[in-house]
Amino acid sequence: MKFYCFSFLLLVLLACKQTDNQILNSNSDQNISYITQINWENRGDSLIIKSGNEEIIFKKEELPIQSAMVIPTSVIAYLDELNSIDKITGISQPDFIFNEKIHSKLNQKEIEVIGTYNEIFIEKVLMQQPDVFISTSSPTLAKFHELLKKQNIKVLLIDEYEELNPLAKAEYIKLIGALVGKEKEAETIFSEIEKNYLEIQNKVKNSSKIPPKVLTNHMYGDVWYMPAGESFQSILFEDAGGNYLWAWSKGTGALNLSFESVFEKANDADVWMNAGDFPSKTALLASYPNYEWFKSFQNGRIYNWNKRKSATGANDYFETGTARPDWVLMDLAAIFHPELFPEHELFFYEKLE
C-alpha cells in the first residue's frame, strides 16, 4: 500500500516541475497533438529524439530496435499495445509490474532484472548491450545513466507522468512505434484511444444530469494532499463529467490541506475517488475514524483503482491505465453518470464495500 500511496503523491507533486522551457512543441512532422515533454523528428537518415537537454540519435540501420531494457512500466504497456513485448530484455522491480507476459518471460529467463528504483545493475546491462535503455529522469538514477552513456548505450528518458493531458500520456505510443518499426500501428491505436476518449467526454458534457460533487485522496499523516485544479487528476474528473470540488484552484501539483478544511468543503460530496489503497470501507475507516462524517462514506460511493492489482502489489492502473486513458475515463464516467453507461463493467476501479 505504501508504494502506491507514494506513487500517486509523486505523480501529483512532479506535475509542479513543468516550466515553460521544459515544454517542447515542435513535432510537426510526427503528427503530434498532445505531447509536451519530448520531441522527435526524422532528419535525413536518422530518428532524432530530444528529451530534456539530451539528444538521442538512431541511424536508419539501427531501426527498428531489436532489444530494449525498460524502467517505466508505462513503456511496457505501450509495447504490449503494439504486440512488441518480445523487444524487452530487461526490467526493474518485477513485483510492481502487472503484465503477465513479462512475468512469464521472467520465469523462462528471457528477461533479466536489471535494477531497482534506486539502482541500475550496470554489469547486466553492459553484458546484453540493448539497443536502447529506457528510463526516467530520476535524480537517483542519473549517475547510472551517465555510466551507461559512457559505454555507448543509448539512454532514452521518458517522463510521461509529467504530462497533464491524459491523451498526451497515451500519445507516447507513437514514439515507441517509431522505435520498433510500427508507426502505422501506433497511429491507428492512438486514433482509436483519442476517438473513444472524446466520445465519452462529449457524452457526459451533453448530459442534462447535474455533475456529482467529487472528493479524492485521503489523509497522509496530518495532511490531505488534494490535486490542484490544473492537475492531471482534476482534468480527468472534469472530462468524465464530475464536479471536482477543488477544480477552481490554481496549480498543477498538490494542495496541502487539513482534515477540517476538506470536510468543510466536501462533507456533502456525492462520490469519493482514489481513497488510498484500502480494500474496504472498514479498512479506510480504521485509518481515520472521522471519515464516517462524509456523505460519500455514508452513501457508500467510494471507489479505488485496485481492481487490477496483483498479489505483490502491482497495479495495472499505473501501467495499462497510462497507455489507455480512454478505459480510465470510461470507468470514471460510468461511476459519475451510471445512467449514461448502464452496461459498463468497471475495469480499473472497484467500489469499496
C-alpha positions as CSV (number, residue, x, y, z in Angstrom):
1,M,0.0,0.0,0.0
2,K,2.8,2.4,0.9
3,F,4.3,2.1,-2.6
4,Y,1.1,3.2,-4.4
5,C,0.3,6.0,-1.9
6,F,3.8,7.3,-2.7
7,S,3.4,6.7,-6.4
8,F,0.3,8.8,-6.5
9,L,1.9,11.6,-4.5
10,L,4.8,11.5,-6.8
11,L,2.6,12.0,-9.8
12,V,0.8,14.9,-8.2
13,L,4.0,16.6,-6.9
14,L,6.1,16.1,-10.0
15,A,3.5,18.0,-12.0
16,C,4.8,21.1,-10.3
17,K,8.1,20.7,-12.2
18,Q,6.6,21.9,-15.5
19,T,8.2,25.1,-16.7
20,D,8.0,27.0,-20.0
21,N,11.5,25.9,-21.0
22,Q,10.6,22.2,-20.4
23,I,7.7,22.2,-22.8
24,L,8.6,21.0,-26.3
25,N,6.2,21.5,-29.2
26,S,7.9,21.0,-32.5
27,N,6.9,17.5,-33.5
28,S,5.3,18.9,-36.7
29,D,6.4,16.0,-39.0
30,Q,5.4,13.4,-36.4
31,N,1.7,14.4,-36.3
32,I,1.8,15.0,-32.5
33,S,-1.2,16.7,-31.0
34,Y,-0.8,16.5,-27.2
35,I,2.7,15.6,-26.0
36,T,4.7,18.5,-24.5
37,Q,7.6,16.8,-22.7
38,I,9.5,15.2,-25.5
39,N,10.3,15.9,-29.2
40,W,11.4,13.7,-32.1
41,E,11.8,14.1,-35.8
42,N,13.2,12.2,-38.9
43,R,16.2,14.1,-40.2
44,G,17.9,12.6,-43.2
45,D,18.6,9.0,-42.4
46,S,18.2,9.4,-38.6
47,L,15.5,9.5,-36.0
48,I,16.4,12.2,-33.5
49,I,14.8,12.3,-30.1
50,K,15.1,15.3,-27.8
51,S,14.3,14.6,-24.2
52,G,15.1,17.4,-21.8
53,N,18.5,18.6,-22.8
54,E,19.5,15.3,-24.4
55,E,19.5,14.2,-28.0
56,I,19.4,10.5,-28.8
57,I,20.1,9.6,-32.4
58,F,19.1,6.4,-34.1
59,K,20.6,5.8,-37.6
60,K,18.3,4.2,-40.2
61,E,20.2,1.0,-39.9
62,E,19.7,0.9,-36.1
63,L,15.9,0.7,-36.5
64,P,13.7,-1.0,-35.7
65,I,15.3,-1.8,-32.4
66,Q,15.6,-5.4,-31.5
67,S,16.1,-5.1,-27.8
68,A,15.2,-2.7,-25.0
69,M,15.7,-2.6,-21.3
70,V,12.9,-0.7,-19.6
71,I,12.4,1.0,-16.3
72,P,9.0,2.8,-16.6
73,T,6.0,0.4,-16.5
74,S,4.2,2.7,-18.9
75,V,6.6,1.7,-21.6
76,I,5.7,-1.9,-21.0
77,A,2.1,-1.0,-21.7
78,Y,2.9,0.8,-24.9
79,L,5.0,-2.1,-26.2
80,D,2.2,-4.5,-25.2
81,E,-0.3,-2.5,-27.2
82,L,2.0,-2.8,-30.2
83,N,2.5,-6.6,-29.7
84,S,6.2,-5.9,-29.1
85,I,6.8,-7.2,-25.6
86,D,9.4,-9.5,-27.2
87,K,11.7,-6.5,-27.6
88,I,12.1,-6.2,-23.8
89,T,15.2,-8.0,-22.4
90,G,15.4,-6.3,-19.0
91,I,13.1,-4.7,-16.5
92,S,13.2,-3.2,-13.0
93,Q,11.2,-4.0,-9.8
94,P,9.2,-7.0,-11.1
95,D,7.0,-7.1,-8.1
96,F,5.5,-3.8,-9.3
97,I,4.9,-4.9,-12.9
98,F,1.4,-6.2,-13.6
99,N,1.8,-7.5,-17.1
100,E,1.6,-11.3,-17.1
101,K,3.7,-11.7,-20.3
102,I,6.6,-10.1,-18.5
103,H,6.3,-12.5,-15.6
104,S,6.1,-15.4,-18.0
105,K,9.3,-14.3,-19.7
106,L,11.0,-13.7,-16.4
107,N,10.1,-17.3,-15.4
108,Q,11.6,-18.6,-18.7
109,K,14.7,-16.4,-18.1
110,E,14.1,-14.5,-21.3
111,I,14.1,-11.2,-19.4
112,E,16.6,-10.0,-16.8
113,V,16.0,-7.9,-13.7
114,I,18.4,-5.1,-14.2
115,G,17.7,-2.7,-11.4
116,T,15.5,-1.2,-8.7
117,Y,14.1,2.3,-8.3
118,N,17.4,3.4,-6.7
119,E,19.9,1.4,-8.7
120,I,20.7,0.1,-12.2
121,F,22.8,-3.1,-12.4
122,I,25.3,-1.7,-14.9
123,E,27.1,-5.0,-15.4
124,K,24.0,-6.8,-16.5
125,V,23.1,-4.0,-19.0
126,L,26.6,-4.0,-20.5
127,M,26.6,-7.7,-20.9
128,Q,23.5,-7.6,-23.0
129,Q,24.1,-4.3,-24.9
130,P,20.5,-3.4,-25.5
131,D,19.7,-1.2,-28.5
132,V,18.1,1.3,-26.1
133,F,17.8,1.7,-22.3
134,I,14.5,3.4,-21.5
135,S,14.4,5.1,-18.1
136,T,13.0,8.2,-16.4
137,S,14.8,11.4,-15.4
138,S,15.0,10.3,-11.8
139,P,17.9,12.2,-10.0
140,T,18.6,8.9,-8.1
141,L,19.3,7.1,-11.4
142,A,21.1,9.9,-13.1
143,K,24.6,8.7,-12.2
144,F,23.8,5.2,-13.6
145,H,22.5,6.8,-16.8
146,E,25.8,8.6,-17.2
147,L,27.8,5.4,-16.8
148,L,25.7,3.7,-19.4
149,K,26.1,6.6,-21.9
150,K,29.9,6.5,-21.4
151,Q,29.7,2.9,-22.6
152,N,27.8,3.9,-25.7
153,I,24.4,2.7,-24.5
154,K,21.6,4.8,-25.8
155,V,19.6,6.1,-22.8
156,L,16.1,7.4,-23.6
157,L,14.3,9.3,-20.8
158,I,10.5,9.1,-21.0
159,D,8.7,11.1,-18.4
160,E,5.1,10.7,-19.5
161,Y,4.0,11.2,-15.9
162,E,4.7,14.9,-16.3
163,E,2.1,15.3,-19.0
164,L,-1.1,16.9,-17.7
165,N,-3.4,15.8,-20.6
166,P,-4.4,12.1,-20.4
167,L,-4.2,11.8,-24.2
168,A,-0.7,13.1,-24.1
169,K,0.3,10.2,-22.0
170,A,-1.2,7.8,-24.5
171,E,0.4,9.5,-27.4
172,Y,3.8,8.3,-26.4
173,I,2.9,5.1,-28.1
174,K,3.8,6.9,-31.4
175,L,7.4,7.3,-30.2
176,I,7.6,3.7,-29.2
177,G,6.1,2.8,-32.5
178,A,8.8,4.7,-34.3
179,L,11.4,2.7,-32.4
180,V,10.0,-0.7,-33.0
181,G,9.0,-0.1,-36.7
182,K,5.3,0.1,-36.1
183,E,4.5,3.7,-36.8
184,K,1.3,3.0,-38.6
185,E,0.0,0.6,-36.0
186,A,0.8,3.2,-33.3
187,E,-1.1,5.9,-35.2
188,T,-4.1,3.5,-35.5
189,I,-4.1,2.6,-31.9
190,F,-3.8,6.2,-30.7
191,S,-6.6,7.3,-33.1
192,E,-8.9,4.7,-31.5
193,I,-7.9,5.9,-28.0
194,E,-8.5,9.5,-28.9
195,K,-11.8,8.8,-30.6
196,N,-13.1,6.8,-27.6
197,Y,-11.9,9.4,-25.1
198,L,-13.5,12.3,-26.9
199,E,-16.8,10.4,-27.4
200,I,-17.0,9.7,-23.7
201,Q,-16.1,13.3,-22.9
202,N,-18.7,14.7,-25.2
203,K,-21.4,12.3,-24.0
204,V,-21.1,13.4,-20.3
205,K,-20.7,17.0,-21.4
206,N,-24.0,17.0,-23.2
207,S,-25.8,15.2,-20.4
208,S,-28.6,17.1,-18.6
209,K,-27.8,15.4,-15.3
210,I,-26.1,17.5,-12.6
211,P,-22.5,16.5,-12.3
212,P,-21.8,14.7,-9.0
213,K,-19.6,16.5,-6.4
214,V,-16.2,14.7,-6.3
215,L,-13.8,14.3,-3.4
216,T,-10.5,12.5,-3.9
217,N,-7.5,11.1,-2.0
218,H,-7.2,10.8,1.8
219,M,-5.1,11.8,4.8
220,Y,-1.3,11.2,4.8
221,G,-0.3,11.8,8.4
222,D,-1.8,15.2,9.2
223,V,-2.1,16.4,5.6
224,W,-4.7,15.8,2.9
225,Y,-2.9,16.1,-0.4
226,M,-5.5,17.3,-2.8
227,P,-4.8,17.6,-6.6
228,A,-4.8,21.2,-7.6
229,G,-7.3,22.4,-10.2
230,E,-5.0,22.3,-13.2
231,S,-3.6,18.9,-12.4
232,F,-3.9,15.7,-14.4
233,Q,-6.4,14.2,-11.9
234,S,-8.6,17.3,-11.9
235,I,-8.6,17.2,-15.7
236,L,-9.7,13.5,-15.7
237,F,-12.5,14.2,-13.3
238,E,-13.8,17.1,-15.4
239,D,-13.5,15.1,-18.7
240,A,-15.5,12.3,-17.0
241,G,-18.3,14.7,-16.1
242,G,-17.5,15.1,-12.4
243,N,-17.7,18.4,-10.4
244,Y,-14.3,18.2,-8.7
245,L,-14.6,20.4,-5.7
246,W,-11.1,21.9,-6.0
247,A,-11.2,22.4,-9.8
248,W,-11.2,26.2,-9.2
249,S,-7.7,26.1,-7.5
250,K,-4.5,27.1,-9.3
251,G,-1.5,24.9,-9.9
252,T,-0.7,21.5,-11.3
253,G,0.6,19.9,-8.1
254,A,-0.9,19.2,-4.7
255,L,-2.8,21.3,-2.2
256,N,-1.7,20.7,1.4
257,L,-5.0,20.7,3.3
258,S,-6.2,19.9,6.8
259,F,-8.9,17.4,7.5
260,E,-11.1,20.3,8.7
261,S,-10.8,22.3,5.6
262,V,-11.5,19.3,3.4
263,F,-14.6,18.3,5.5
264,E,-15.9,21.9,5.4
265,K,-15.9,21.8,1.6
266,A,-16.6,18.2,0.8
267,N,-18.8,16.9,3.6
268,D,-21.6,16.6,1.1
269,A,-19.6,15.2,-1.8
270,D,-21.5,12.6,-3.8
271,V,-18.5,10.4,-4.7
272,W,-15.2,9.7,-3.1
273,M,-12.5,8.7,-5.6
274,N,-9.0,7.2,-5.0
275,A,-9.4,6.8,-1.3
276,G,-5.9,5.4,-0.8
277,D,-5.1,1.8,-1.4
278,F,-7.6,0.4,1.1
279,P,-9.5,-2.8,0.2
280,S,-12.7,-2.0,2.2
281,K,-14.7,0.8,3.9
282,T,-13.7,-0.9,7.2
283,A,-10.0,-0.6,6.5
284,L,-10.4,3.0,5.3
285,L,-12.3,4.0,8.5
286,A,-9.7,2.2,10.7
287,S,-7.1,4.6,9.3
288,Y,-9.1,7.7,10.3
289,P,-12.4,7.4,12.1
290,N,-13.7,10.8,11.1
291,Y,-14.1,9.7,7.5
292,E,-17.5,8.4,8.5
293,W,-18.7,12.0,8.7
294,F,-18.6,12.4,4.9
295,K,-21.8,11.9,2.9
296,S,-19.9,9.8,0.4
297,F,-18.8,7.4,3.1
298,Q,-22.3,7.1,4.4
299,N,-23.9,6.5,1.0
300,G,-21.1,4.0,0.1
301,R,-20.0,5.7,-3.2
302,I,-16.3,5.2,-2.6
303,Y,-14.1,3.9,-5.4
304,N,-10.4,2.8,-5.6
305,W,-8.3,1.8,-8.6
306,N,-7.5,-1.6,-7.1
307,K,-9.5,-3.9,-9.3
308,R,-6.4,-5.0,-11.4
309,K,-3.9,-5.5,-8.6
310,S,-1.5,-8.4,-8.2
311,A,-0.6,-10.3,-5.0
312,T,2.8,-8.5,-5.0
313,G,1.2,-5.0,-5.2
314,A,1.5,-4.3,-8.9
315,N,-1.4,-2.1,-10.1
316,D,-2.4,-2.1,-13.7
317,Y,-4.0,1.4,-13.3
318,F,-0.5,2.8,-13.3
319,E,0.6,0.5,-16.2
320,T,-2.1,-0.1,-18.8
321,G,-4.1,2.8,-17.4
322,T,-1.4,5.2,-18.7
323,A,-1.5,3.8,-22.2
324,R,-5.3,3.6,-22.2
325,P,-6.8,6.7,-20.7
326,D,-10.0,6.0,-22.6
327,W,-10.5,3.0,-20.4
328,V,-9.8,5.0,-17.3
329,L,-12.2,7.7,-18.5
330,M,-14.9,5.2,-19.2
331,D,-14.7,3.9,-15.6
332,L,-14.9,7.4,-14.2
333,A,-17.8,8.4,-16.4
334,A,-19.7,5.3,-15.5
335,I,-19.2,6.0,-11.8
336,F,-20.2,9.6,-12.2
337,H,-23.0,9.0,-14.6
338,P,-24.2,5.4,-14.3
339,E,-27.4,6.3,-16.2
340,L,-25.4,7.0,-19.3
341,F,-23.3,3.8,-19.2
342,P,-25.6,1.2,-17.6
343,E,-23.9,-1.8,-19.2
344,H,-20.3,-0.8,-18.3
345,E,-18.4,-3.1,-16.0
346,L,-15.6,-1.3,-14.2
347,F,-12.1,-2.3,-15.4
348,F,-9.6,-0.5,-13.2
349,Y,-11.9,0.8,-10.4
350,E,-13.9,-1.1,-7.8
351,K,-16.4,0.0,-5.2
352,L,-15.3,-0.3,-1.5
353,E,-17.7,-2.5,0.4
